[in-house]
């Protein structure tokens, strides 16, 4: 065997090992990239769910567009904050009085207002609502009496897209009408209800949550689904 052939064979194994290493690195990059992209999709889904929970009380009562939270009608603000507090309780049991009504501290509504809109929003506590859905306010005890059985026919939110805009996020929210979880077509098949309209929620990140800056009419038209993850920008 010539010296040249021997030299080539001597380096064949190390060079082959180098190519194998590069191939493994490439495969690892593909796998990691796939996991990262999958993670982004999952994160986006979780982010949409989080945003739906935040805007739900505004969507429920079809809040009119505004550029400042302080412009929201004062009674509507009480509805929003009351239901934000009730929904955020997630199973927390408020004390029930002799009239079979929940006693909700007014301070819970104040906390909800600050969480949703920031500290500049100040509530004017009072009795509001109508008929069997009246929320009675006891100024002395600073507590609301809330019926434990309330029938509401309200919208549900469906976040369609999240788009970064400067320091804020433009969240396109579909308003699903109160038809239940499903509708039934003429063939008897169940199908998911479609939003009746869309609104743009201007949100800002505050720690791990968001605050509502403004609500605007959706003038973008259909098909705009620029999904941008807040934690990916």
Buried (B, 14 or more C-beta within 10 A) or exposed (E): EEEEEEEEEEEEEEEEEEEEEEEEEEEEEEEEEEEEEEEBEEBBEEBBEBBBBBBBBBBBBEBEEBEEBEEBEEEBBBBBBBBBBBBBEEEEEBEEEEEEBBBBBBEBBBBBBBBBBBEEBEBEBEEBBEEEBBBBBEEEEEBBBBBEEEEEEBBBBBBBBBBBEEEBBBBBBBBBBEEEEEEEEEEEEEEEBEBEEBBBBBBBBEEEEBBBBBBEEBEBEEEEEEBBBBEEE
